[in-house]
Amino acid sequence: MKTFVSTTLPLLLLISSTASLAANTSPGGVIHFRGAIVEDPCNVSRTADNLAISCYRDGVTKTSVYSLEQAEKGVKGNNAIAAVKMDYINPQKTMAVLRVDYQ
């Protein structure tokens, strides 16, 4: 009986202190952002063979067109307004994730 109490009591204390610690350190808080939106968002449109990205920059709408093969390989052109990378998420290549990194 002494052995049971001497091993169980410290274990119970450890469990209760861990539960108390978890309750007091729950995720939360406030994140502050500073800055301003200075340009409208870009539009991405897709045809059967191409992706077109149009962005309003410096008072004009600029458009970059990428083939689906270019997007699949990942393209970053010198004069392009964005770099694109497309990854298919199914073998039939009917669903994909498109990553657009604006320049």
Contacts in CASP RR format, 6 or more apart in sequence:
PFRMAT RR
TARGET T0000
AUTHOR 0000-0000-0000
METHOD contacts of the structure
MODEL  1
MKTFVSTTLPLLLLISSTASLAANTSPGGVIHFRGAIVEDPCNVSRTADN
LAISCYRDGVTKTSVYSLEQAEKGVKGNNAIAAVKMDYINPQKTMAVLRV
DYQ
39 55 0 8 1.000
39 56 0 8 1.000
39 57 0 8 1.000
40 55 0 8 1.000
40 56 0 8 1.000
42 53 0 8 1.000
42 54 0 8 1.000
42 55 0 8 1.000
42 56 0 8 1.000
42 81 0 8 1.000
42 82 0 8 1.000
42 100 0 8 1.000
42 102 0 8 1.000
43 53 0 8 1.000
43 54 0 8 1.000
43 55 0 8 1.000
44 51 0 8 1.000
44 52 0 8 1.000
44 53 0 8 1.000
44 98 0 8 1.000
44 100 0 8 1.000
45 51 0 8 1.000
45 52 0 8 1.000
45 54 0 8 1.000
46 52 0 8 1.000
49 67 0 8 1.000
49 68 0 8 1.000
50 65 0 8 1.000
50 66 0 8 1.000
50 67 0 8 1.000
50 68 0 8 1.000
51 65 0 8 1.000
51 66 0 8 1.000
51 67 0 8 1.000
51 68 0 8 1.000
51 71 0 8 1.000
51 84 0 8 1.000
51 86 0 8 1.000
51 98 0 8 1.000
52 63 0 8 1.000
52 64 0 8 1.000
52 65 0 8 1.000
52 66 0 8 1.000
53 63 0 8 1.000
53 64 0 8 1.000
53 65 0 8 1.000
53 66 0 8 1.000
53 81 0 8 1.000
53 82 0 8 1.000
53 84 0 8 1.000
53 100 0 8 1.000
54 61 0 8 1.000
54 62 0 8 1.000
54 63 0 8 1.000
55 61 0 8 1.000
55 62 0 8 1.000
55 63 0 8 1.000
55 81 0 8 1.000
55 82 0 8 1.000
55 102 0 8 1.000
56 62 0 8 1.000
57 81 0 8 1.000
62 81 0 8 1.000
63 81 0 8 1.000
64 79 0 8 1.000
64 80 0 8 1.000
64 81 0 8 1.000
64 82 0 8 1.000
66 75 0 8 1.000
66 84 0 8 1.000
68 86 0 8 1.000
70 84 0 8 1.000
71 84 0 8 1.000
71 85 0 8 1.000
71 86 0 8 1.000
71 98 0 8 1.000
72 86 0 8 1.000
72 87 0 8 1.000
72 88 0 8 1.000
74 83 0 8 1.000
74 84 0 8 1.000
74 85 0 8 1.000
74 86 0 8 1.000
75 83 0 8 1.000
75 84 0 8 1.000
75 85 0 8 1.000
76 83 0 8 1.000
76 101 0 8 1.000
77 83 0 8 1.000
80 103 0 8 1.000
81 102 0 8 1.000
81 103 0 8 1.000
82 100 0 8 1.000
82 101 0 8 1.000
82 102 0 8 1.000
82 103 0 8 1.000
83 100 0 8 1.000
83 101 0 8 1.000
83 103 0 8 1.000
84 98 0 8 1.000
84 99 0 8 1.000
84 100 0 8 1.000
84 101 0 8 1.000
85 98 0 8 1.000
85 99 0 8 1.000
86 96 0 8 1.000
86 97 0 8 1.000
86 98 0 8 1.000
86 99 0 8 1.000
87 96 0 8 1.000
87 97 0 8 1.000
87 99 0 8 1.000
88 95 0 8 1.000
88 96 0 8 1.000
89 95 0 8 1.000
89 96 0 8 1.000
89 97 0 8 1.000
END
